[in-house]
Amino acid sequence: MKINLEQAKKMVEAAKKEAAEIEVSMVISVVDAGGKLITLEKMDNALQVSIGLSRQKAYTAVVMRNTTEEVGKLAQPGNELYGIEVSVDDLVTFGGGIPIFDGQEVIGAIGVSGGAVEEDMQVAQAGLDIL
């Protein structure tokens, strides 16, 4: 299975609906299994910095095969991935990126930025849940 544009747009719409419910303007990105952008949508009044961050969160979730929240925990001082975000370009080590699995295979990811980390994670999960 691959994530196609139609599925990616459904994910974005579900994420936007959740963002609207919590009244936070966000940027939502969906990437394929290689971390390449399928779609990105910026809600009105979302922070400009969130454009890059949403894509980077999705990319991180694909290449690390894990949520960006979990990568962040592993990247804390004293943990096994400490410093990874300065060693590898485009990695983000805070919540908002979630990989999409088909069985054991990562087929894409969603990344959300614009709110507090907990809000980003909530909205990303809403997008993922539509699948």
C-alpha positions as CSV (number, residue, x, y, z in Angstrom):
1,M,0.0,0.0,0.0
2,K,1.1,3.6,-0.7
3,I,-0.3,6.9,0.5
4,N,-1.8,8.6,-2.5
5,L,-2.9,12.2,-2.9
6,E,-6.6,11.4,-2.3
7,Q,-5.8,9.8,1.1
8,A,-3.4,12.5,2.0
9,K,-6.0,15.2,1.3
10,K,-8.5,13.3,3.5
11,M,-6.0,13.2,6.3
12,V,-5.4,17.0,5.9
13,E,-9.1,17.7,6.0
14,A,-9.6,15.6,9.2
15,A,-6.6,17.4,10.8
16,K,-7.9,20.8,9.8
17,K,-11.3,19.9,11.3
18,E,-9.7,19.0,14.6
19,A,-7.5,22.2,14.5
20,A,-10.6,24.3,13.9
21,E,-12.4,22.6,16.8
22,I,-9.6,23.6,19.2
23,E,-9.3,27.0,17.5
24,V,-5.7,26.8,16.4
25,S,-4.4,27.6,12.9
26,M,-2.0,25.0,11.8
27,V,0.1,23.7,8.9
28,I,-0.4,20.0,8.0
29,S,2.0,18.0,5.8
30,V,1.7,14.4,4.5
31,V,4.8,12.7,3.0
32,D,5.4,9.4,1.3
33,A,7.6,6.5,2.4
34,G,10.7,8.3,1.1
35,G,9.8,11.5,3.1
36,K,8.8,13.4,-0.1
37,L,5.9,15.8,0.2
38,I,2.6,14.7,-1.1
39,T,0.6,17.6,0.2
40,L,0.9,20.6,2.5
41,E,-1.8,22.9,3.6
42,K,-1.5,26.1,5.7
43,M,-4.6,27.3,7.5
44,D,-5.3,31.0,7.5
45,N,-3.2,32.8,10.2
46,A,-0.9,29.8,10.8
47,L,2.7,30.7,11.7
48,Q,5.1,30.9,8.8
49,V,7.7,28.8,10.6
50,S,5.1,26.0,10.8
51,I,5.4,25.4,7.1
52,G,8.9,24.0,7.4
53,L,8.3,22.4,10.7
54,S,5.2,20.4,9.6
55,R,7.1,19.0,6.7
56,Q,10.2,18.2,8.9
57,K,8.0,16.5,11.5
58,A,6.5,14.2,8.8
59,Y,10.0,13.6,7.4
60,T,11.4,12.7,10.8
61,A,8.5,10.3,11.5
62,V,9.2,8.4,8.2
63,V,13.0,8.2,8.5
64,M,13.0,7.3,12.2
65,R,10.0,5.0,11.9
66,N,8.6,6.6,15.1
67,T,6.7,9.5,16.4
68,T,8.6,12.8,16.7
69,E,7.5,12.8,20.4
70,E,9.3,9.4,21.0
71,V,12.4,10.6,19.0
72,G,12.5,13.6,21.3
73,K,12.5,11.4,24.4
74,L,15.4,9.3,22.9
75,A,17.3,12.5,22.0
76,Q,17.4,13.9,25.6
77,P,20.8,14.2,27.3
78,G,22.0,10.9,28.5
79,N,19.8,8.9,26.1
80,E,21.0,6.9,23.1
81,L,20.0,9.5,20.4
82,Y,21.3,12.6,22.2
83,G,22.3,15.2,19.6
84,I,20.8,13.4,16.6
85,E,18.9,16.6,15.6
86,V,22.2,18.4,15.0
87,S,23.7,15.5,13.2
88,V,21.0,14.8,10.7
89,D,19.4,17.6,8.6
90,D,15.7,18.2,8.9
91,L,15.0,16.1,12.0
92,V,12.6,17.5,14.6
93,T,12.6,16.1,18.1
94,F,9.3,17.3,19.5
95,G,5.8,16.1,19.0
96,G,3.6,16.5,15.9
97,G,4.9,13.9,13.5
98,I,3.4,10.4,13.2
99,P,4.4,7.6,10.9
100,I,1.8,5.8,8.8
101,F,2.3,2.0,8.9
102,D,0.9,-0.7,6.7
103,G,1.7,-3.7,8.8
104,Q,5.4,-3.3,9.6
105,E,6.1,-1.1,6.7
106,V,6.2,2.7,7.0
107,I,4.3,4.1,4.0
108,G,4.3,7.8,4.9
109,A,3.7,10.2,7.7
110,I,1.7,13.2,8.8
111,G,3.3,16.3,10.4
112,V,1.5,19.1,12.1
113,S,2.8,22.4,13.4
114,G,1.2,25.6,14.7
115,G,0.0,25.0,18.2
116,A,1.5,23.8,21.5
117,V,3.2,20.4,21.1
118,E,0.2,18.6,22.7
119,E,-2.1,20.3,20.2
120,D,0.1,19.4,17.3
121,M,0.1,15.8,18.4
122,Q,-3.7,15.8,18.8
123,V,-4.3,17.2,15.3
124,A,-1.8,14.9,13.7
125,Q,-3.6,11.9,15.4
126,A,-6.9,13.1,14.1
127,G,-5.5,13.1,10.5
128,L,-4.1,9.7,11.0
129,D,-7.3,8.3,12.4
130,I,-9.2,9.0,9.1
131,L,-7.3,6.1,7.5
